[in-house]
Amino acid sequence: MNNAAIALSRYEQEYQQKLSTPHEVAATVQSGDHLCFPICAGEPTLFVKALAARRHELEGVVVNQQHHLCPDYLTEDAPPHIRVNSWFTSHVSRKAVQNGWADFVPNYFHEVPKLLREYWPIDLAGTVVSPMDEHGFFTCSLSVAYTMEAIKKAKRVVVQVNPHAPRTHGNCHIHISEVDFIIECADPIVELAIPPITAVEEAIGGYIAELIEDGSTLQLGIGGIPNAVCKALLKKRDLGIHTEMITDGMVDLMLSGAVNNSRKNLLPGKTLGTFALGTRRLYEFMNENPMIEMHPVDFTNNPYNIGANDKVVAINATIEVDLLGQCCSESLGHVQWSGTGGQADFVRGANISRGGKSFITTAATAKNGTVSSIVPTLKPGAVVTTNKNDVDYVVTEFGVAKLRGQTARQRAVNLINIAHPDFREELMAEARRMNRI
């Protein structure tokens, strides 16, 4: 038997020794333990459900996580038993945060690994991984972000091995020697459907695409506007991708040849991300694809790493923008809706970049056209996600407003010009009242 076969046999034996059921691993959690789970598709759902099933046996357990999938302990009766610290509220955790059953933790996404190191204890970390290779390594697959840091700090590590999880390249490998418990799961990986692009989204995407030059490096988020931008960029050349989230639209850009990453300064030739969410097509494209690398979020979202590339283009969405350019992207007044995420990271990275541009996008109105998204002042209690000094361009379906380098008066005029026509007169009157124009 050669050395490789001996090593494989040893790793397989270790794998079998650590193989457990979700309920067996959940039984190791004790009152007062602090747990950490990854973002989105990295959440080990079988273990989470087993933990939730015994929550009434526990007291004072704390779960730290960004963007949850499983709602089982985000309930009114859970806090004495399991309390969730949400770093970015999702549709699953939003009600719990808004009702006080869970806590919201303000943060910049790129700083989460540092916060884990310095502030938050971790007794157990769990994550979804791709199957083990012949060298004993799993990969964090679709959710790297802060996972590697959590595993490094945790006293106990559980991995949920899923044959559908793509094996990814980059700084995202976990060796079996670092793992205490293994759970096997054959459930399909969570998918995100691609909705049709609306007329408003197509208009906004078109404006942005016109301002994107060949050779630019892109950060795109989730939703109709990024999808519309991707569709409009298929004939561009030598684009790169340095983003936090890998999406289906990026697959089309890479397959078309529009993205080849040839003009990036940081990791040229590589599409760079920290987590992915989309359809099975995306996951299959990522599997063993050397063009795509997944790295921890303190690398991908570090503004100075982002800004090391030339012509960075950052595209993010907001809820409302005031006439000075302050963007509230995460709350409805004082009511928390989502979180800062990577918006501030990439806006600042684009500002550092030579020739960089950042776009904050919003439909001109909300609530069926009854409310303007461009407002004289933000609602009381509204969270400023991207501040006035950082905002570059704001885009609605009515055009593009350049803010960076502009006076307060110019900003107000530019923003009013891209507001819905039904609200422009009112906005102009308010701007005059505040001596903005």
Secondary structure, 3 states (H helix, E strand, C coil): CCHHHHHHHHHHHHHHHHECCHHHHHCCCCCCCEEEECCHHHCCHHHHHHHHHCHHHCCCEEEEECCCCCCCCCCCCCCCCEEEEECCCCCCCHHHHHCCCCEECCCCHHHHHHHHHHCCCCCEEEEEECCCCCCCEEECCCECCCHHHHHHHCCEEEEEECCCCCCCEECCEEEHHHCCEEEECCCCCCCCCCCCCCHHHHHHHHHHHHCCCCCCEEECCCCHHHHHHHHHCCCCCCEEEECCEECHHHHHHHHHCCECCCCCCCCCCCEEECEECCCHHHHHHHCCCCCEEECCHHHHCCHHHHHCCCCEEEEEECCEEECCCCEECCEECCEECCCCCCHHHHHHHHHHCCCCEEEEECCCEECCCCEECEECCCCCCCCCCECCCCCCEEEECCEEEECCCCCHHHHHHHHHHCCCHHHHHHHHHHHHHCCCC
